[in-house]
Amino acid sequence: MKLLAIVLVLMVSLMSCSKGEEGSRDTSLPLEPSRELSQEAFVEAEEAITEEPAAGIDALLLTHTTTANLRLRDSDDLDATIITVLNENTALRIIETGRTDTIDGITAPWIRIISENGHIGWCFSGYVRQLDNNGFISFTNASITRSFSVPVINNIVTGIDDGYPPMTLITENSFDYIWGGFQILLKNDSPVDENLTVILRNQRHDFQSDLTVQESRIQGSNNANYAVLGYYANIYIESKPWLNDSTDTWRLIVTSDTGELLNEEFLFYDFSYLFFDRLDETPFIRNNLYSAEYNRQYTYRYKKSNADILVLYYSEDYYVYSSMLYLIPDESDSDFIDIHLTWNSDAPAGVYHIGQYKFDDMPSGERWYAVFDMIQLR
């Protein structure tokens, strides 16, 4: 009889809250059963639990915590099946944001989460707050906000290479866009034995660099002979839009000792950000970093009109990026904002990505797309 009473008390604790449907300030409810309970009593008390927890996750990937004992359900609805009860101060990570609801006078969205114990399900975010886990990084020109949350990003591509030699006869001097720059194409009668120069020019600037080309060949049937289709060169450049003129247009020019071989207009790809430790003011030098070190300051520069808020994401393996920190940049009259960041010695090694969002365009669901702009902390 005594054992049955204990079981009933535990089941009532799992299915009720002292205030409202979802939140509770009663911290006496145990997350796990007392060690004095028998295995049979434990099984009987857990009848309402419908899902086995997955493996626990790294504490550094946990971005939020519960502020009350909170029911975890299998969908974003009060009538949905209860998976478990999350104790107050249970750390978690948000996977997806659902519909908005009003519970206990609090209006907030439902969120799909994974808890520190590995449980996955839906809970009401009115009783969830962001963790103060920014000690691993210091920064200037921005302040932390805890008013937003975004789900994970799933990276579907880790690299791209489209700078292959052209495989058809080059009939005119021209250029094609490739990832990170241009492929310059010259006819096979071009004076490539002369000194070649590539120029990027607008109304404000004239940047020049030496150009070295390669033959584009096609093999003969016996693999001994070949025909020259023309010449090509891949040049990798970096968009620095503060170098633009009022028209935002540039000209790509190729010259030899005897004359001009190419002169065409182009637009740089839309600028999103630049991560650097020093800055060379020329498109021919790529400052964008893909590797960072501990205790060294880096600068993240982005276009002011592109974002109201910056989200720092982290991934262990390049594939799943979880939000860790939300930053509101300081007010500035400049068109380009510089945020200075330093990873401290306790920061987790891995891959970081900064997402840019407008307030009215924050993502609500788990997303799948290619993440190219990342930096690896080693």
N, C-alpha and C positions, 0 to 999 in steps of 0.2 A: 504493500500500500504506500509506504514511504517512497519507494522507487517510482511508482506511478505518479505521485504528486510532483516529484522533481521533473519528470518528463513533461507533464502538463504545463508547469511553469515555464520551462524552456521553450515549448512550442508557442505559448502565448507571447513570449518575448520576441520571437522571430516574426510574428504576424501582427504586431501592434507597435505604435509609436505614441509617445506621451503628448505630442502636439501634431494635429493634422494627419494627413495620409502618409506623407513621405519622410518628413524630418522629425528628429527628436533630440532634445537636449539631455535626455536621460543617458548618462554615460555608464550606467551600471550594467547594461546589457552585455553579456560576454559575446565576443565574436566566435570563439571556440567553446565547446562544452567543458564543464569542469572535469578535472582529472578523476574526481571521485565517481563520476558516472560510469556505469558498466558499458561495454561495447553494445549490448542489446539496446540499452536506453539511448545511446548516442544515435544509433541507426533509426530508432523510432522517432526521435526528436527532429531528425533531418529529413523527414518525409516530404517536406515542402520544397526541398532543394532539388532542382531539375537538371543541373548541369555540373559535371565534374570540372574543377578549375584546371586551366592550362598551367604550364610551367611558369613560375614567377619571372618577372622581368627586371632588368637592371634598374637600380634606384635612380640613376641619372636620367632615365627616360620617363620617369614619373613626374608629371608637370602640375598636377592638381591634387587636392585632398578634400575629403568630406568634412563638413562642419557639424554633422549630426549623424546618428545612426540612420542608415539610408537603405531602403529596399532596392535591390537590383532585379530587374525584370527582363523577360525575353523579348519585349517590344516597348515602344514609347507610349504606353497607355496604362492607366491606373488599374484596369481590369486584366492586364497581362499577368502571366504566371510569374511568381516570385522565384528567382534563381537562388538568391541568398540575401543576407543582410550585411551591409558594409558597416563596420564599426566607425564611430567618429574618429577622424584623423587617419583614415585609410588612404594611402597614396594611390594615385591612379593616373592613367593617360587617356586622353580623349581620342576616340577613333572617328566618330561621326556625330554631327549635330542633327537632331530631329525637330519635330514640331514644337511650337511654343505653347505653354500651358500656364495656368494660374492655380497655384496650390498654396494653402495657408496664407493667402493674400500676396504671395510672391509670384511675379510673372517672369518666367525664364524658360529656355528651351530644354527639352529632354536631350540627353547625350548618351551615346554608346561608348562604353569605356572598357579598358582592361585594368584590373586592380593589381596591387602589389602582390597579391596571392594568386594571380592568374585567372580570376573570374572575369568573364566577358558578358556584358549585357547592357541594359538601358537603365538610367536613373535620372531623377529630376535635378537639374543643375542649380536650382535655387539654394541647395545645401552643399555646394561645391565651390571651392575657391582655389586660386592659383598658388602654387608653392613658392616660397622664397628661395629658389635654387639658383640664383644668379651669382653666387660667390666664386664660381669658376672663371668668370670673365669680368673685366672692367672696361668701361667705355666712357666717352665724352660726347657732348652735343646731343644727348637724347635722355629720356627718362623711361622707366619701366611702367607699363600699364598692366593691370590685372582685370580689365573689363572685357577682354576678348578671348576667344579660343578657336583654334582651327584644327581639323583632323590631320591625319598623316598624309604624306605624299608617297606614292609608289612609283619608283623610277623604272621606266620600261626600256630605256636605252642608256648605255654607259659610254658610248663613243661613236664617232663617225669619221669616215675618211672618203672624200669624194674628189681628191686631187689626182686621179689617175691620168695617164697620158691619153690624148685624143686618139681614136682608132680609125679616123677617116681623114681623107685628104683635106688639108687646111687651104681653103681657096681665098681667104682674105684675112688681113690682120685684124684681130678683135680680142675681146676678153670675155670670160664667163665668170660668174660668181661661184666660189667654192666655200666650204665651211671655213670661216676665219680669214677670208681674203679673196684673191682673184687668181684665175688661171689666164695668163697672157698667151695668145696664139699668134704665131707669125708664119707666113708662107715660106716654102722651102727655098725661095730665091732671095730671101731677106739677107742683108749683109751682117750675118751673125758673128763674123770674124772681126768686126769692128767693136769699139767700146760701146756698150749699150747702157742706157740710163732710163729708169722709170721715174716719173714725176707725178706727184699728187698736188694739184693746184686749185686754189679758189681765189676769191678777191682779196683775201687777207694773207694767205700763206702760199709758199712754194717749197714743197719738200721733195728731195731727190735722193735716189739710192742706185747703186750699181745693179745691173741686171745680168744674170747668167742664165742662158737657155739650154735646153736639152733637145736632142732629136726625138721626134715621134716616129717610130719605125713600124714597118710591117714585114714580117719574115717571108722569104720565098718558100716554095714548096719543099725544097731540100734542106731548109734551115741554114743554108750557107749564105745565101744572098738575101738582101733586104732592100726595101724602098723607103726613102725618107718622105713622110707625109707632111712634114713641116717641123716647126720648133715650138716649144712651150716652156713656160716657167710659172711655178706657183709662188706667189708672193703673199705673205701673211701680214695683215695689218690690223690696227686696232682703232675702233671708232672712239674718238675723243670729241664729242659734239661741241664743247666749249671752243674748239678751233674753227667751227663753222662760220661762214659769212651769213649775211642776211637772207640768202637764197637757199641755204642748206645743200647746195649742189657743189660737186667737185668735178675736175677733169683728170682722167688717167691718160698720161702721155708717155710714149716710148720713143726715144731718139737714138740714133747712131751717129758716128762721126760725120756722116754725109747727109743726114737729114732726119726728118720726123717719120716714124713708122706707124704710129697710132696716136689718135687723139679723140677720146670719147668721154661723154658726160656720164656721171654715176652718182648714186646716193649711197651713203653708208647704211648698213643695217641699223634698224632702230636700236638706240642705246638703252640698255637697262641698268647696268651697274659696272663698276670697276673696283677691284680689290688690289691694293698695291701697298708697298712699303716705301718706295720712292717713285717719282713720276718724271718720265721723259716726255716732253711736249712735242712728240712727233708720231704720226700714225705708223711709221715703219718699226718702231720699238714697242713690243707688246709688254705692258706692265702688269696685266692682269695675272694674279698669282693663283696657283693651284696647290701650293704647299705652304704651310705656316709652321712656325716654331713657337715654343712656350716662351712667355715673358718677353715678347717683342711686340711693339706696337705696329698695327696695320691700319690702313685707312680704307673705308668703304665709301665710295662716292657714287651717288645715284641722282637721277634727274628728279627734281622736286615735284614736278607735275605728275610723275608716275605713281606716287604712293603717299598715303597719309600715315601708314603704320608699317613697320618692318618686323618680320617674324624670323627669329633665328631657329633653324631646324638642325637636327643632328641625326646621323646615321652611322651605324657600325660597319656597314657593308656596301654602301652605295645604292641599296635597293629600297629601303623603307626609311623615310625621313619623318621624325617626330618633332613637334614644336617644343622648344625649350624656353624661349624668352620673347617677350613682346615689347617693342620699343616705339615710343613716340618721339620723333626728332624735334629738337628745339626750333623755335621760330627763326627764320632767316630770310633776308631779302635776296639772297643769291638764287640763281636758277638751278644750282647743283649743291647738294648737301654732302658734307663729309662727316662720317661717324668714325671715331678712332676707337679701336678695340684691341685688347690685350688678353690672351688666354693665360690664366695663371697656372701654376704647377699642378693644381689638383683638377684641372679640366680633363675630361675624358678624351683620349686619342680617338680619332675617327674623322668623319667627313661632315662638314658644316655647309649649310646653304641658307641664304637670306632671301626670304620671300617678300615681295612688295605688294601691298594691297591698298585700295581705296576703302574707306569706311563702309560705303554702300555696296561693296563687292567682295565681302569676306566669304571664303569658301565654307560651305556647310557640310559637305560630304567628302568621304575618302576619295582621293583623286589618283588617276594614273596618267602620267606624262613623262617626257624625257627631261631629266635634270642635268643640264650641261654646266651650269654656273655653280660650281662647288669649290671648296678649299679644304685640303686635308691637313689636319693637325697631327704631327708625328712626334 
